[in-house]
Amino acid sequence: MILTIEQKKEYFKSLGKNETDSGTSDVQVAIFTQRIKHLTEHLKRNKKDFATERALVNMVGRRKKLLSYIKHKDIERYRELIKKLEIRK
């Protein structure tokens, strides 16, 4: 895992309600995004790692579901999150 405890707490503080708020959809999307970036770099070096590829596809799907939930609940929060995490360009 590439995220340290301090980095996670920073996400909790900036996107969640407090330093221990790991359940907010915004925080979960941020953590998924970092893990997806890490796995993408791993797969660029290891093209035949199919187990990791499958895990990456599942993770992208879970992030997509969370993003659609946020978009349905509050479109402005969704737009801010997309811009802050630089998911879509």
Backbone atoms as SQL, in Angstrom:
CREATE TABLE atoms (id INTEGER PRIMARY KEY, chain TEXT, resi INTEGER, resn TEXT, atom TEXT, x REAL, y REAL, z REAL);
INSERT INTO atoms VALUES
  (1, 'A', 1, 'MET', 'N', 0.844, -1.181, 0.000),
  (2, 'A', 1, 'MET', 'CA', 0.000, 0.000, 0.000),
  (3, 'A', 1, 'MET', 'C', 0.885, 1.239, 0.000),
  (4, 'A', 2, 'ILE', 'N', 0.583, 2.167, -0.825),
  (5, 'A', 2, 'ILE', 'CA', 1.435, 3.335, -0.979),
  (6, 'A', 2, 'ILE', 'C', 1.060, 4.478, -0.044),
  (7, 'A', 3, 'LEU', 'N', -0.157, 4.471, 0.474),
  (8, 'A', 3, 'LEU', 'CA', -0.589, 5.551, 1.341),
  (9, 'A', 3, 'LEU', 'C', -0.128, 5.308, 2.769),
  (10, 'A', 4, 'THR', 'N', 0.533, 6.292, 3.341),
  (11, 'A', 4, 'THR', 'CA', 0.924, 6.190, 4.737),
  (12, 'A', 4, 'THR', 'C', -0.232, 6.657, 5.611),
  (13, 'A', 5, 'ILE', 'N', -0.096, 6.417, 6.889),
  (14, 'A', 5, 'ILE', 'CA', -1.145, 6.818, 7.830),
  (15, 'A', 5, 'ILE', 'C', -1.324, 8.330, 7.819),
  (16, 'A', 6, 'GLU', 'N', -0.227, 9.060, 7.695),
  (17, 'A', 6, 'GLU', 'CA', -0.305, 10.527, 7.683),
  (18, 'A', 6, 'GLU', 'C', -1.049, 11.026, 6.447),
  (19, 'A', 7, 'GLN', 'N', -0.803, 10.379, 5.296),
  (20, 'A', 7, 'GLN', 'CA', -1.486, 10.786, 4.071),
  (21, 'A', 7, 'GLN', 'C', -2.982, 10.511, 4.181),
  (22, 'A', 8, 'LYS', 'N', -3.338, 9.374, 4.761),
  (23, 'A', 8, 'LYS', 'CA', -4.747, 9.059, 4.937),
  (24, 'A', 8, 'LYS', 'C', -5.416, 10.060, 5.865),
  (25, 'A', 9, 'LYS', 'N', -4.738, 10.417, 6.964),
  (26, 'A', 9, 'LYS', 'CA', -5.302, 11.394, 7.899),
  (27, 'A', 9, 'LYS', 'C', -5.489, 12.745, 7.229),
  (28, 'A', 10, 'GLU', 'N', -4.588, 13.090, 6.317),
  (29, 'A', 10, 'GLU', 'CA', -4.723, 14.344, 5.571),
  (30, 'A', 10, 'GLU', 'C', -5.979, 14.316, 4.697),
  (31, 'A', 11, 'TYR', 'N', -6.231, 13.171, 4.040),
  (32, 'A', 11, 'TYR', 'CA', -7.464, 13.025, 3.263),
  (33, 'A', 11, 'TYR', 'C', -8.686, 13.103, 4.174),
  (34, 'A', 12, 'PHE', 'N', -8.613, 12.444, 5.326),
  (35, 'A', 12, 'PHE', 'CA', -9.737, 12.461, 6.262),
  (36, 'A', 12, 'PHE', 'C', -10.044, 13.889, 6.693),
  (37, 'A', 13, 'LYS', 'N', -8.978, 14.649, 6.981),
  (38, 'A', 13, 'LYS', 'CA', -9.159, 16.017, 7.453),
  (39, 'A', 13, 'LYS', 'C', -9.671, 16.945, 6.354),
  (40, 'A', 14, 'SER', 'N', -9.125, 16.799, 5.128),
  (41, 'A', 14, 'SER', 'CA', -9.498, 17.734, 4.063),
  (42, 'A', 14, 'SER', 'C', -10.840, 17.394, 3.422),
  (43, 'A', 15, 'LEU', 'N', -11.160, 16.114, 3.303),
  (44, 'A', 15, 'LEU', 'CA', -12.394, 15.729, 2.630),
  (45, 'A', 15, 'LEU', 'C', -13.489, 15.255, 3.577),
  (46, 'A', 16, 'GLY', 'N', -13.100, 14.784, 4.754),
  (47, 'A', 16, 'GLY', 'CA', -14.073, 14.288, 5.717),
  (48, 'A', 16, 'GLY', 'C', -14.434, 15.338, 6.743),
  (49, 'A', 17, 'LYS', 'N', -15.073, 14.880, 7.792),
  (50, 'A', 17, 'LYS', 'CA', -15.501, 15.803, 8.843),
  (51, 'A', 17, 'LYS', 'C', -14.410, 16.030, 9.879),
  (52, 'A', 18, 'ASN', 'N', -13.603, 14.996, 10.153),
  (53, 'A', 18, 'ASN', 'CA', -12.503, 15.125, 11.101),
  (54, 'A', 18, 'ASN', 'C', -11.398, 14.146, 10.715),
  (55, 'A', 19, 'GLU', 'N', -10.391, 13.993, 11.583),
  (56, 'A', 19, 'GLU', 'CA', -9.223, 13.176, 11.248),
  (57, 'A', 19, 'GLU', 'C', -9.511, 11.679, 11.237),
  (58, 'A', 20, 'THR', 'N', -10.625, 11.259, 11.823),
  (59, 'A', 20, 'THR', 'CA', -10.926, 9.821, 11.866),
  (60, 'A', 20, 'THR', 'C', -12.092, 9.446, 10.971),
  (61, 'A', 21, 'ASP', 'N', -12.547, 10.355, 10.145),
  (62, 'A', 21, 'ASP', 'CA', -13.710, 10.122, 9.291),
  (63, 'A', 21, 'ASP', 'C', -13.278, 9.427, 8.001),
  (64, 'A', 22, 'SER', 'N', -13.256, 8.103, 8.031),
  (65, 'A', 22, 'SER', 'CA', -12.830, 7.354, 6.857),
  (66, 'A', 22, 'SER', 'C', -14.008, 6.844, 6.039),
  (67, 'A', 23, 'GLY', 'N', -15.219, 7.048, 6.502),
  (68, 'A', 23, 'GLY', 'CA', -16.379, 6.489, 5.830),
  (69, 'A', 23, 'GLY', 'C', -17.038, 7.396, 4.821),
  (70, 'A', 24, 'THR', 'N', -16.674, 8.650, 4.777),
  (71, 'A', 24, 'THR', 'CA', -17.266, 9.575, 3.829),
  (72, 'A', 24, 'THR', 'C', -16.936, 9.147, 2.405),
  (73, 'A', 25, 'SER', 'N', -17.902, 9.273, 1.534),
  (74, 'A', 25, 'SER', 'CA', -17.713, 8.859, 0.139),
  (75, 'A', 25, 'SER', 'C', -16.554, 9.602, -0.511),
  (76, 'A', 26, 'ASP', 'N', -16.401, 10.865, -0.187),
  (77, 'A', 26, 'ASP', 'CA', -15.316, 11.660, -0.772),
  (78, 'A', 26, 'ASP', 'C', -13.951, 11.086, -0.395),
  (79, 'A', 27, 'VAL', 'N', -13.809, 10.719, 0.865),
  (80, 'A', 27, 'VAL', 'CA', -12.538, 10.160, 1.338),
  (81, 'A', 27, 'VAL', 'C', -12.270, 8.817, 0.674),
  (82, 'A', 28, 'GLN', 'N', -13.299, 8.002, 0.560),
  (83, 'A', 28, 'GLN', 'CA', -13.129, 6.695, -0.072),
  (84, 'A', 28, 'GLN', 'C', -12.721, 6.838, -1.530),
  (85, 'A', 29, 'VAL', 'N', -13.303, 7.796, -2.227),
  (86, 'A', 29, 'VAL', 'CA', -12.939, 8.030, -3.631),
  (87, 'A', 29, 'VAL', 'C', -11.483, 8.482, -3.724),
  (88, 'A', 30, 'ALA', 'N', -11.050, 9.333, -2.799),
  (89, 'A', 30, 'ALA', 'CA', -9.669, 9.809, -2.813),
  (90, 'A', 30, 'ALA', 'C', -8.686, 8.668, -2.588),
  (91, 'A', 31, 'ILE', 'N', -9.001, 7.786, -1.658),
  (92, 'A', 31, 'ILE', 'CA', -8.120, 6.655, -1.385),
  (93, 'A', 31, 'ILE', 'C', -8.104, 5.692, -2.569),
  (94, 'A', 32, 'PHE', 'N', -9.270, 5.432, -3.153),
  (95, 'A', 32, 'PHE', 'CA', -9.325, 4.588, -4.348),
  (96, 'A', 32, 'PHE', 'C', -8.499, 5.187, -5.472),
  (97, 'A', 33, 'THR', 'N', -8.564, 6.485, -5.636),
  (98, 'A', 33, 'THR', 'CA', -7.831, 7.153, -6.708),
  (99, 'A', 33, 'THR', 'C', -6.330, 6.949, -6.546),
  (100, 'A', 34, 'GLN', 'N', -5.823, 7.103, -5.329),
  (101, 'A', 34, 'GLN', 'CA', -4.395, 6.903, -5.098),
  (102, 'A', 34, 'GLN', 'C', -3.991, 5.457, -5.345),
  (103, 'A', 35, 'ARG', 'N', -4.812, 4.521, -4.916),
  (104, 'A', 35, 'ARG', 'CA', -4.507, 3.103, -5.128),
  (105, 'A', 35, 'ARG', 'C', -4.558, 2.753, -6.620),
  (106, 'A', 36, 'ILE', 'N', -5.490, 3.351, -7.336),
  (107, 'A', 36, 'ILE', 'CA', -5.598, 3.111, -8.784),
  (108, 'A', 36, 'ILE', 'C', -4.363, 3.635, -9.504),
  (109, 'A', 37, 'LYS', 'N', -3.904, 4.814, -9.111),
  (110, 'A', 37, 'LYS', 'CA', -2.687, 5.368, -9.727),
  (111, 'A', 37, 'LYS', 'C', -1.491, 4.461, -9.471),
  (112, 'A', 38, 'HIS', 'N', -1.391, 3.948, -8.247),
  (113, 'A', 38, 'HIS', 'CA', -0.281, 3.066, -7.900),
  (114, 'A', 38, 'HIS', 'C', -0.331, 1.770, -8.704),
  (115, 'A', 39, 'LEU', 'N', -1.508, 1.166, -8.791),
  (116, 'A', 39, 'LEU', 'CA', -1.636, -0.094, -9.533),
  (117, 'A', 39, 'LEU', 'C', -1.417, 0.103, -11.024),
  (118, 'A', 40, 'THR', 'N', -1.802, 1.249, -11.544),
  (119, 'A', 40, 'THR', 'CA', -1.574, 1.542, -12.954),
  (120, 'A', 40, 'THR', 'C', -0.083, 1.580, -13.263),
  (121, 'A', 41, 'GLU', 'N', 0.677, 2.222, -12.391),
  (122, 'A', 41, 'GLU', 'CA', 2.131, 2.264, -12.577),
  (123, 'A', 41, 'GLU', 'C', 2.720, 0.861, -12.468),
  (124, 'A', 42, 'HIS', 'N', 2.213, 0.053, -11.548),
  (125, 'A', 42, 'HIS', 'CA', 2.687, -1.317, -11.391),
  (126, 'A', 42, 'HIS', 'C', 2.434, -2.134, -12.665),
  (127, 'A', 43, 'LEU', 'N', 1.252, -1.948, -13.239),
  (128, 'A', 43, 'LEU', 'CA', 0.910, -2.717, -14.442),
  (129, 'A', 43, 'LEU', 'C', 1.687, -2.255, -15.675),
  (130, 'A', 44, 'LYS', 'N', 2.162, -1.034, -15.670),
  (131, 'A', 44, 'LYS', 'CA', 3.005, -0.591, -16.778),
  (132, 'A', 44, 'LYS', 'C', 4.332, -1.344, -16.775),
  (133, 'A', 45, 'ARG', 'N', 4.819, -1.677, -15.583),
  (134, 'A', 45, 'ARG', 'CA', 6.073, -2.420, -15.472),
  (135, 'A', 45, 'ARG', 'C', 5.866, -3.930, -15.599),
  (136, 'A', 46, 'ASN', 'N', 4.714, -4.424, -15.131),
  (137, 'A', 46, 'ASN', 'CA', 4.440, -5.866, -15.102),
  (138, 'A', 46, 'ASN', 'C', 3.199, -6.159, -15.920),
  (139, 'A', 47, 'LYS', 'N', 3.369, -6.285, -17.196),
  (140, 'A', 47, 'LYS', 'CA', 2.237, -6.410, -18.113),
  (141, 'A', 47, 'LYS', 'C', 1.456, -7.703, -17.955),
  (142, 'A', 48, 'LYS', 'N', 2.069, -8.755, -17.435),
  (143, 'A', 48, 'LYS', 'CA', 1.395, -10.052, -17.342),
  (144, 'A', 48, 'LYS', 'C', 0.820, -10.347, -15.957),
  (145, 'A', 49, 'ASP', 'N', 0.730, -9.350, -15.120),
  (146, 'A', 49, 'ASP', 'CA', 0.168, -9.534, -13.780),
  (147, 'A', 49, 'ASP', 'C', -1.351, -9.399, -13.865),
  (148, 'A', 50, 'PHE', 'N', -2.007, -10.491, -14.196),
  (149, 'A', 50, 'PHE', 'CA', -3.439, -10.458, -14.467),
  (150, 'A', 50, 'PHE', 'C', -4.278, -10.355, -13.202),
  (151, 'A', 51, 'ALA', 'N', -3.780, -10.832, -12.085),
  (152, 'A', 51, 'ALA', 'CA', -4.504, -10.718, -10.822),
  (153, 'A', 51, 'ALA', 'C', -4.613, -9.248, -10.411),
  (154, 'A', 52, 'THR', 'N', -3.530, -8.518, -10.564),
  (155, 'A', 52, 'THR', 'CA', -3.548, -7.094, -10.250),
  (156, 'A', 52, 'THR', 'C', -4.429, -6.339, -11.228),
  (157, 'A', 53, 'GLU', 'N', -4.418, -6.754, -12.468),
  (158, 'A', 53, 'GLU', 'CA', -5.264, -6.107, -13.471),
  (159, 'A', 53, 'GLU', 'C', -6.741, -6.268, -13.113),
  (160, 'A', 54, 'ARG', 'N', -7.103, -7.464, -12.672),
  (161, 'A', 54, 'ARG', 'CA', -8.486, -7.722, -12.277),
  (162, 'A', 54, 'ARG', 'C', -8.858, -6.884, -11.052),
  (163, 'A', 55, 'ALA', 'N', -7.949, -6.797, -10.087),
  (164, 'A', 55, 'ALA', 'CA', -8.196, -5.986, -8.894),
  (165, 'A', 55, 'ALA', 'C', -8.359, -4.518, -9.268),
  (166, 'A', 56, 'LEU', 'N', -7.568, -4.050, -10.217),
  (167, 'A', 56, 'LEU', 'CA', -7.661, -2.667, -10.669),
  (168, 'A', 56, 'LEU', 'C', -9.013, -2.388, -11.315),
  (169, 'A', 57, 'VAL', 'N', -9.486, -3.302, -12.143),
  (170, 'A', 57, 'VAL', 'CA', -10.783, -3.122, -12.795),
  (171, 'A', 57, 'VAL', 'C', -11.904, -3.065, -11.743),
  (172, 'A', 58, 'ASN', 'N', -11.830, -3.947, -10.748),
  (173, 'A', 58, 'ASN', 'CA', -12.830, -3.930, -9.677),
  (174, 'A', 58, 'ASN', 'C', -12.793, -2.616, -8.902),
  (175, 'A', 59, 'MET', 'N', -11.593, -2.126, -8.630),
  (176, 'A', 59, 'MET', 'CA', -11.446, -0.889, -7.875),
  (177, 'A', 59, 'MET', 'C', -12.002, 0.303, -8.656),
  (178, 'A', 60, 'VAL', 'N', -11.755, 0.331, -9.951),
  (179, 'A', 60, 'VAL', 'CA', -12.285, 1.408, -10.793),
  (180, 'A', 60, 'VAL', 'C', -13.813, 1.367, -10.777),
  (181, 'A', 61, 'GLY', 'N', -14.384, 0.179, -10.811),
  (182, 'A', 61, 'GLY', 'CA', -15.843, 0.046, -10.749),
  (183, 'A', 61, 'GLY', 'C', -16.410, 0.522, -9.439),
  (184, 'A', 62, 'ARG', 'N', -15.738, 0.206, -8.339),
  (185, 'A', 62, 'ARG', 'CA', -16.208, 0.665, -7.025),
  (186, 'A', 62, 'ARG', 'C', -16.129, 2.183, -6.917),
  (187, 'A', 63, 'ARG', 'N', -15.036, 2.760, -7.450),
  (188, 'A', 63, 'ARG', 'CA', -14.903, 4.220, -7.427),
  (189, 'A', 63, 'ARG', 'C', -15.976, 4.871, -8.287),
  (190, 'A', 64, 'LYS', 'N', -16.278, 4.260, -9.419),
  (191, 'A', 64, 'LYS', 'CA', -17.308, 4.798, -10.313),
  (192, 'A', 64, 'LYS', 'C', -18.669, 4.805, -9.628),
  (193, 'A', 65, 'LYS', 'N', -18.984, 3.745, -8.892),
  (194, 'A', 65, 'LYS', 'CA', -20.255, 3.687, -8.165),
  (195, 'A', 65, 'LYS', 'C', -20.327, 4.772, -7.100),
  (196, 'A', 66, 'LEU', 'N', -19.233, 4.966, -6.369),
  (197, 'A', 66, 'LEU', 'CA', -19.217, 6.018, -5.352),
  (198, 'A', 66, 'LEU', 'C', -19.363, 7.398, -5.979),
  (199, 'A', 67, 'LEU', 'N', -18.690, 7.615, -7.115),
  (200, 'A', 67, 'LEU', 'CA', -18.793, 8.913, -7.782),
  (201, 'A', 67, 'LEU', 'C', -20.209, 9.167, -8.294),
  (202, 'A', 68, 'SER', 'N', -20.870, 8.139, -8.790),
  (203, 'A', 68, 'SER', 'CA', -22.243, 8.334, -9.260),
  (204, 'A', 68, 'SER', 'C', -23.176, 8.616, -8.089),
  (205, 'A', 69, 'TYR', 'N', -22.902, 8.015, -6.931),
  (206, 'A', 69, 'TYR', 'CA', -23.689, 8.307, -5.733),
  (207, 'A', 69, 'TYR', 'C', -23.517, 9.771, -5.320),
  (208, 'A', 70, 'ILE', 'N', -22.266, 10.240, -5.301),
  (209, 'A', 70, 'ILE', 'CA', -22.002, 11.633, -4.932),
  (210, 'A', 70, 'ILE', 'C', -22.648, 12.575, -5.942),
  (211, 'A', 71, 'LYS', 'N', -22.561, 12.240, -7.214),
  (212, 'A', 71, 'LYS', 'CA', -23.155, 13.073, -8.266),
  (213, 'A', 71, 'LYS', 'C', -24.661, 13.161, -8.101),
  (214, 'A', 72, 'HIS', 'N', -25.288, 12.056, -7.730),
  (215, 'A', 72, 'HIS', 'CA', -26.734, 12.025, -7.535),
  (216, 'A', 72, 'HIS', 'C', -27.146, 12.858, -6.321),
  (217, 'A', 73, 'LYS', 'N', -26.330, 12.817, -5.257),
  (218, 'A', 73, 'LYS', 'CA', -26.663, 13.533, -4.018),
  (219, 'A', 73, 'LYS', 'C', -26.392, 15.034, -4.113),
  (220, 'A', 74, 'ASP', 'N', -25.212, 15.393, -4.625),
  (221, 'A', 74, 'ASP', 'CA', -24.811, 16.803, -4.633),
  (222, 'A', 74, 'ASP', 'C', -23.844, 17.035, -5.797),
  (223, 'A', 75, 'ILE', 'N', -24.342, 17.636, -6.860),
  (224, 'A', 75, 'ILE', 'CA', -23.552, 17.807, -8.078),
  (225, 'A', 75, 'ILE', 'C', -22.363, 18.751, -7.868),
  (226, 'A', 76, 'GLU', 'N', -22.507, 19.760, -7.030),
  (227, 'A', 76, 'GLU', 'CA', -21.405, 20.692, -6.791),
  (228, 'A', 76, 'GLU', 'C', -20.263, 20.015, -6.041),
  (229, 'A', 77, 'ARG', 'N', -20.600, 19.206, -5.049),
  (230, 'A', 77, 'ARG', 'CA', -19.585, 18.460, -4.309),
  (231, 'A', 77, 'ARG', 'C', -18.850, 17.502, -5.248),
  (232, 'A', 78, 'TYR', 'N', -19.596, 16.905, -6.169),
  (233, 'A', 78, 'TYR', 'CA', -19.016, 16.003, -7.169),
  (234, 'A', 78, 'TYR', 'C', -18.020, 16.753, -8.048),
  (235, 'A', 79, 'ARG', 'N', -18.404, 17.911, -8.525),
  (236, 'A', 79, 'ARG', 'CA', -17.524, 18.696, -9.400),
  (237, 'A', 79, 'ARG', 'C', -16.255, 19.132, -8.680),
  (238, 'A', 80, 'GLU', 'N', -16.396, 19.540, -7.409),
  (239, 'A', 80, 'GLU', 'CA', -15.223, 19.929, -6.623),
  (240, 'A', 80, 'GLU', 'C', -14.278, 18.751, -6.421),
  (241, 'A', 81, 'LEU', 'N', -14.847, 17.593, -6.146),
  (242, 'A', 81, 'LEU', 'CA', -14.036, 16.394, -5.915),
  (243, 'A', 81, 'LEU', 'C', -13.285, 15.990, -7.167),
  (244, 'A', 82, 'ILE', 'N', -13.953, 16.024, -8.297),
  (245, 'A', 82, 'ILE', 'CA', -13.323, 15.673, -9.574),
  (246, 'A', 82, 'ILE', 'C', -12.157, 16.628, -9.863),
  (247, 'A', 83, 'LYS', 'N', -12.374, 17.901, -9.615),
  (248, 'A', 83, 'LYS', 'CA', -11.345, 18.900, -9.872),
  (249, 'A', 83, 'LYS', 'C', -10.175, 18.733, -8.896),
  (250, 'A', 84, 'LYS', 'N', -10.482, 18.488, -7.630),
  (251, 'A', 84, 'LYS', 'CA', -9.442, 18.382, -6.610),
  (252, 'A', 84, 'LYS', 'C', -8.574, 17.145, -6.822),
  (253, 'A', 85, 'LEU', 'N', -9.197, 16.022, -7.190),
  (254, 'A', 85, 'LEU', 'CA', -8.434, 14.785, -7.377),
  (255, 'A', 85, 'LEU', 'C', -7.882, 14.618, -8.785),
  (256, 'A', 86, 'GLU', 'N', -8.271, 15.520, -9.682),
  (257, 'A', 86, 'GLU', 'CA', -7.825, 15.496, -11.082),
  (258, 'A', 86, 'GLU', 'C', -8.114, 14.139, -11.722),
  (259, 'A', 87, 'ILE', 'N', -9.354, 13.682, -11.571),
  (260, 'A', 87, 'ILE', 'CA', -9.738, 12.395, -12.118),
  (261, 'A', 87, 'ILE', 'C', -9.996, 12.497, -13.608),
  (262, 'A', 88, 'ARG', 'N', -10.795, 13.464, -13.999),
  (263, 'A', 88, 'ARG', 'CA', -11.090, 13.648, -15.421),
  (264, 'A', 88, 'ARG', 'C', -10.439, 14.942, -15.889),
  (265, 'A', 89, 'LYS', 'N', -9.933, 14.901, -17.075),
  (266, 'A', 89, 'LYS', 'CA', -9.218, 16.086, -17.561),
  (267, 'A', 89, 'LYS', 'C', -9.954, 16.759, -18.678);
